[in-house]
């Protein structure tokens, strides 16, 4: 079986190659690494999987996605071969119908897949989970996230203006990847909560529409901290208020420790946020209120004095990550049209 990839004669000079790659629309705007046959073969070899193994078809253009094609994009993104099993697992998570990649690739929303790795493999390859985990300077985070985006562009066809209709977009469309900070978390890891073994490593893809930082250095109790997070999540313009689904809370170890000290389990945190992250009718224009009721029917069991930013407590995702400091981030999702999807990283 052929993987569908073919060799192309491209300029050997790096400057000329870069100009060639831009003309061919292969890149995300940054320089790319030439995907020579040797580099691609090394990437494929690191996975222990056949080059022509098909993972599925990537929307919106529904091109065949093979291990080799993913490897080509991983090389261009600057990935090391040791990262490649994680890239493959990330691609597989996006191809799950529940993730709804077709809509995410083509919407006017600024949505991008955030990759959350959990487990020992992430530590082995250097995926960062501490201070600045969503920022610059961490090779594995940057290149694994970028490899996924290049696959979305080159295999899925999700190019700006052509298919991607995002009104503004956001920087997560370049690379959006981190690891869970399980070492500093007072709660069970994300993978264990989802039923996987502690020795396994998973990647969870979450369709995020941006980040909102919540600073709270004054809260002395877990309840006060949760009240601030609930209020900060409950805004009329939130995708989750208007389209359902549920947000992601990236909770700093400092904030998580305060909650756990006061007896809040992670299930308690999700329940509290579901019950209290609500937008009162008085804060919403009549026109938006009526539109929200249409989008989020049935809401009769919720009461009509306020609307929650999640359909159910199970739709709220909580992950501990980052380093020291009183900051937590809230990431609204695309809405109920997409669900977080988790896959195991298959080590060779």
C-alpha positions as CSV (number, residue, x, y, z in Angstrom):
1,X,0.0,0.0,0.0
2,X,1.3,3.5,-0.9
3,X,1.2,6.2,1.7
4,X,0.3,8.7,-1.0
5,X,3.5,10.8,-0.4
6,X,5.8,11.5,-3.3
7,X,9.3,12.9,-3.6
8,X,9.7,16.4,-5.0
9,X,12.9,18.0,-6.3
10,X,13.3,21.1,-4.2
11,X,16.2,23.6,-4.0
12,X,19.1,22.5,-1.7
13,X,20.0,26.0,-0.6
14,X,18.0,26.9,2.5
15,X,17.0,30.4,1.5
16,X,15.9,29.2,-1.9
17,X,14.1,26.2,-0.3
18,X,12.2,28.6,2.1
19,X,11.0,30.7,-0.8
20,X,10.0,27.5,-2.6
21,X,8.0,26.3,0.4
22,X,6.2,29.6,0.8
23,X,5.2,29.5,-2.9
24,X,3.9,26.0,-2.5
25,X,2.0,27.1,0.7
26,X,3.6,24.4,2.9
27,X,4.4,26.5,5.9
28,X,2.5,28.3,8.7
29,X,4.5,31.5,8.0
30,X,7.6,30.5,9.9
31,X,10.7,28.8,8.3
32,X,10.4,25.0,8.0
33,X,12.9,22.2,8.0
34,X,13.4,20.6,4.6
35,X,11.7,17.1,4.8
36,X,14.4,15.1,3.1
37,X,13.9,11.4,2.6
38,X,16.5,10.6,5.3
39,X,14.8,12.9,7.9
40,X,11.3,11.5,7.1
41,X,12.6,7.9,7.3
42,X,14.1,8.6,10.7
43,X,10.8,10.1,11.9
44,X,8.8,7.2,10.7
45,X,11.3,4.7,12.2
46,X,10.9,6.3,15.6
47,X,7.2,5.4,15.7
48,X,7.7,1.7,15.0
49,X,4.7,1.9,12.6
50,X,4.6,1.3,8.8
51,X,5.0,4.4,6.7
52,X,1.9,3.5,4.7
53,X,-0.4,2.9,7.7
54,X,-3.5,5.1,7.2
55,X,-4.9,6.9,10.2
56,X,-8.0,8.3,8.5
57,X,-9.0,11.3,6.4
58,X,-8.5,14.8,7.6
59,X,-11.3,17.4,7.0
60,X,-12.3,19.7,5.5
61,X,-10.5,18.4,2.3
62,X,-10.5,14.8,3.6
63,X,-7.1,13.9,2.4
64,X,-5.7,10.5,3.4
65,X,-3.5,10.7,6.5
66,X,-0.7,8.2,6.6
67,X,2.1,7.8,9.1
68,X,4.6,9.0,6.5
69,X,2.6,12.1,5.6
70,X,2.4,13.0,9.3
71,X,6.2,12.4,9.5
72,X,6.8,14.9,6.7
73,X,4.9,17.6,8.6
74,X,6.6,16.7,11.8
75,X,10.0,17.1,10.2
76,X,9.0,20.5,8.7
77,X,7.8,21.6,12.2
78,X,11.3,20.9,13.6
79,X,10.3,17.8,15.7
80,X,12.9,15.4,16.9
81,X,12.1,11.7,16.0
82,X,11.6,10.9,19.7
83,X,8.5,13.2,19.7
84,X,6.8,11.5,16.8
85,X,4.7,8.9,18.8
86,X,3.1,11.9,20.5
87,X,2.4,13.7,17.2
88,X,0.7,10.6,15.8
89,X,-1.5,10.2,18.9
90,X,-2.4,13.9,18.6
91,X,-3.4,13.5,15.0
92,X,-5.5,10.4,15.9
93,X,-7.3,12.4,18.5
94,X,-8.3,15.1,16.0
95,X,-9.6,12.5,13.5
96,X,-12.1,11.2,16.0
97,X,-15.6,12.3,14.9
98,X,-16.4,13.6,18.4
99,X,-13.7,16.2,18.0
100,X,-15.6,17.6,15.0
101,X,-12.5,18.8,13.1
102,X,-14.4,19.8,10.1
103,X,-16.2,22.5,11.9
104,X,-13.1,23.6,13.8
105,X,-11.2,23.9,10.6
106,X,-13.8,26.0,8.9
107,X,-15.5,28.2,11.5
108,X,-15.3,32.0,12.0
109,X,-14.4,31.2,15.7
110,X,-10.7,31.5,16.7
111,X,-10.7,27.9,17.9
112,X,-7.5,25.8,17.9
113,X,-6.8,22.3,19.3
114,X,-4.9,22.5,22.6
115,X,-2.8,19.3,23.3
116,X,-2.6,18.2,26.9
117,X,-0.1,15.4,27.5
118,X,-0.2,13.4,30.7
119,X,2.2,10.7,31.7
120,X,5.8,9.5,31.8
121,X,6.5,9.7,28.1
122,X,5.9,13.4,28.2
123,X,8.6,13.8,30.8
124,X,11.0,11.6,28.9
125,X,10.9,13.8,25.8
126,X,10.9,17.1,27.7
127,X,7.3,18.3,27.3
128,X,7.1,21.2,29.7
129,X,4.5,21.4,32.4
130,X,6.0,24.1,34.7
131,X,6.3,27.8,34.7
132,X,5.5,29.3,31.3
133,X,4.1,26.0,30.0
134,X,2.0,27.8,27.3
135,X,4.8,30.2,26.4
136,X,7.9,30.2,24.3
137,X,11.2,28.4,24.9
138,X,10.2,24.7,25.1
139,X,11.2,22.7,22.1
140,X,9.0,19.7,22.5
141,X,5.9,21.8,23.3
142,X,6.5,24.2,20.4
143,X,7.3,21.7,17.7
144,X,4.7,19.0,18.6
145,X,2.0,21.6,18.6
146,X,3.3,23.1,15.3
147,X,3.4,19.7,13.7
148,X,-0.3,19.2,14.4
149,X,-1.0,22.6,12.8
150,X,1.0,21.8,9.7
151,X,-1.0,18.6,9.3
152,X,-4.2,20.6,9.6
153,X,-2.9,23.0,6.9
154,X,-1.2,20.6,4.5
155,X,-3.3,17.4,5.0
156,X,-6.7,18.8,6.0
157,X,-6.5,21.9,3.8
158,X,-7.5,24.3,6.7
159,X,-5.7,27.3,5.3
160,X,-6.8,30.8,6.3
161,X,-9.3,32.4,3.9
162,X,-9.4,29.3,1.7
163,X,-11.1,27.1,4.3
164,X,-10.3,28.6,7.7
165,X,-12.8,31.4,8.0
166,X,-11.7,32.7,11.5
167,X,-12.6,36.3,11.9
168,X,-9.4,37.0,13.9
169,X,-7.9,33.7,15.0
170,X,-5.4,33.7,17.9
171,X,-1.7,32.6,18.4
172,X,-2.8,29.1,19.5
173,X,-3.2,28.5,15.7
174,X,0.6,28.3,15.4
175,X,1.3,25.9,18.3
176,X,-0.8,25.0,21.4
177,X,0.7,22.2,23.5
178,X,1.7,21.5,27.1
179,X,1.9,18.8,29.7
180,X,0.0,18.2,32.9
181,X,1.9,19.1,36.1
182,X,0.9,15.9,37.9
183,X,4.0,16.2,40.2
184,X,2.6,19.4,41.9
185,X,-1.0,18.5,41.7
186,X,-3.0,17.4,44.8
187,X,-5.4,15.4,42.7
188,X,-5.2,12.3,40.5
189,X,-3.7,12.8,37.0
190,X,-5.9,13.5,34.0
191,X,-5.1,10.1,32.4
192,X,-6.0,8.2,35.6
193,X,-9.3,10.1,35.9
194,X,-10.1,9.0,32.4
195,X,-9.5,5.4,33.2
196,X,-5.9,5.0,31.9
197,X,-3.0,3.4,33.8
198,X,-0.5,5.5,35.6
199,X,2.4,4.1,33.4
200,X,0.6,5.1,30.2
201,X,0.9,8.5,28.5
202,X,-2.1,10.1,26.9
203,X,-2.8,13.2,24.9
204,X,-6.1,15.1,25.1
205,X,-7.2,17.4,22.3
206,X,-9.4,20.3,23.5
207,X,-10.9,22.8,21.1
208,X,-10.1,26.1,22.8
209,X,-11.2,29.6,21.7
210,X,-8.6,31.5,23.6
211,X,-7.3,32.0,27.1
212,X,-8.4,34.3,30.0
213,X,-6.0,34.8,32.8
214,X,-7.5,34.9,36.4
215,X,-5.2,36.5,38.9
216,X,-6.1,35.8,42.6
217,X,-3.5,36.4,45.2
218,X,-6.1,37.4,47.9
219,X,-8.2,34.3,48.3
220,X,-7.6,32.6,51.6
221,X,-10.0,29.7,51.1
222,X,-10.8,27.3,48.3
223,X,-14.4,28.5,48.2
224,X,-13.4,32.2,47.7
225,X,-11.0,31.1,45.0
226,X,-13.7,29.1,43.2
227,X,-16.1,31.9,43.4
228,X,-13.6,34.2,41.6
229,X,-13.1,31.5,38.9
230,X,-16.8,31.0,38.5
231,X,-17.4,34.7,38.1
232,X,-14.5,35.1,35.7
233,X,-15.9,32.2,33.5
234,X,-19.4,33.6,33.4
235,X,-19.3,36.2,30.7
236,X,-22.1,36.9,28.1
237,X,-19.6,36.6,25.2
238,X,-18.4,33.1,26.1
239,X,-18.8,30.4,23.5
240,X,-19.9,28.0,26.2
241,X,-22.7,30.3,27.4
242,X,-24.0,30.7,23.9
243,X,-23.2,27.3,22.3
244,X,-23.1,24.9,25.3
245,X,-20.3,22.4,25.9
246,X,-17.9,23.4,28.7
247,X,-14.7,25.3,29.4
248,X,-11.3,24.1,30.5
249,X,-9.7,25.4,33.6
250,X,-5.9,25.2,33.6
251,X,-5.3,25.6,37.4
252,X,-2.0,26.5,38.8
253,X,-0.5,24.3,41.5
254,X,-0.7,27.1,44.0
255,X,-4.5,27.5,43.4
256,X,-5.0,23.7,43.3
257,X,-3.3,23.3,46.7
258,X,-5.6,25.9,48.3
259,X,-8.7,24.1,47.0
260,X,-7.4,20.6,48.1
261,X,-6.3,21.9,51.5
262,X,-10.0,23.0,52.1
263,X,-11.3,19.6,51.1
264,X,-12.2,20.1,47.5
265,X,-11.7,17.1,45.3
266,X,-11.4,17.6,41.6
267,X,-15.0,16.4,41.3
268,X,-16.0,18.9,43.9
269,X,-14.3,21.7,41.8
270,X,-16.1,20.7,38.7
271,X,-19.5,20.6,40.5
272,X,-19.0,23.9,42.2
273,X,-18.0,25.6,38.9
274,X,-21.0,24.1,37.1
275,X,-23.4,25.4,39.8
276,X,-21.9,28.9,40.2
277,X,-20.4,29.8,36.8
278,X,-23.7,31.2,35.5
279,X,-24.7,34.4,33.8
280,X,-27.7,36.2,35.2
281,X,-30.4,37.3,32.9
282,X,-29.9,40.9,34.0
283,X,-26.4,40.8,32.4
284,X,-27.6,39.8,28.9
285,X,-29.4,41.8,26.3
286,X,-32.9,40.7,25.5
287,X,-31.8,39.8,21.9
288,X,-28.9,37.7,23.1
289,X,-31.0,36.1,25.8
290,X,-33.5,34.9,23.2
291,X,-30.8,33.7,20.9
292,X,-29.1,31.7,23.7
293,X,-32.4,30.0,24.6
294,X,-32.8,28.8,21.0
295,X,-29.2,27.5,20.9
296,X,-29.3,25.8,24.3
297,X,-32.6,24.2,24.5
298,X,-33.8,22.5,26.6
299,X,-33.0,24.8,29.6
300,X,-36.1,24.3,31.6
301,X,-34.4,22.2,34.2
302,X,-31.8,25.0,34.8
303,X,-34.2,27.8,35.6
304,X,-34.5,30.9,33.6
305,X,-33.0,33.4,35.9
306,X,-29.5,32.5,34.8
307,X,-27.7,30.2,32.4
308,X,-24.7,28.1,33.2
309,X,-21.5,28.1,31.0
310,X,-21.6,24.3,30.8
311,X,-24.2,21.8,29.9
312,X,-23.2,19.5,32.8
313,X,-20.4,19.3,35.4
314,X,-18.9,16.5,33.3
315,X,-18.3,19.0,30.5
316,X,-16.0,21.1,32.6
317,X,-12.4,20.0,32.2
318,X,-9.9,20.7,35.0
319,X,-6.1,20.3,34.6
320,X,-3.3,21.3,36.9
321,X,-0.3,22.8,35.1
322,X,2.1,25.7,35.2
323,X,4.5,26.9,37.9
324,X,4.5,29.0,41.0
325,X,2.2,32.0,41.1
326,X,-1.5,32.9,41.8
327,X,-2.7,32.5,38.2
328,X,-5.2,30.2,36.6
329,X,-6.4,30.3,33.0
330,X,-9.9,29.7,31.6
331,X,-10.2,28.4,28.1
332,X,-13.8,28.4,26.6
333,X,-14.4,25.6,24.2
334,X,-15.8,25.7,20.7
335,X,-19.2,24.7,22.1
336,X,-21.2,21.5,22.4
337,X,-20.3,20.7,18.8
338,X,-16.9,19.4,19.9
339,X,-15.7,17.2,22.7
340,X,-12.3,16.6,24.2
341,X,-10.8,13.4,22.8
342,X,-8.0,11.4,24.4
343,X,-5.6,8.9,22.8
344,X,-2.7,6.8,24.2
345,X,0.8,7.6,23.0
346,X,2.0,4.3,21.5
347,X,5.7,3.9,22.2
348,X,7.6,1.7,19.7
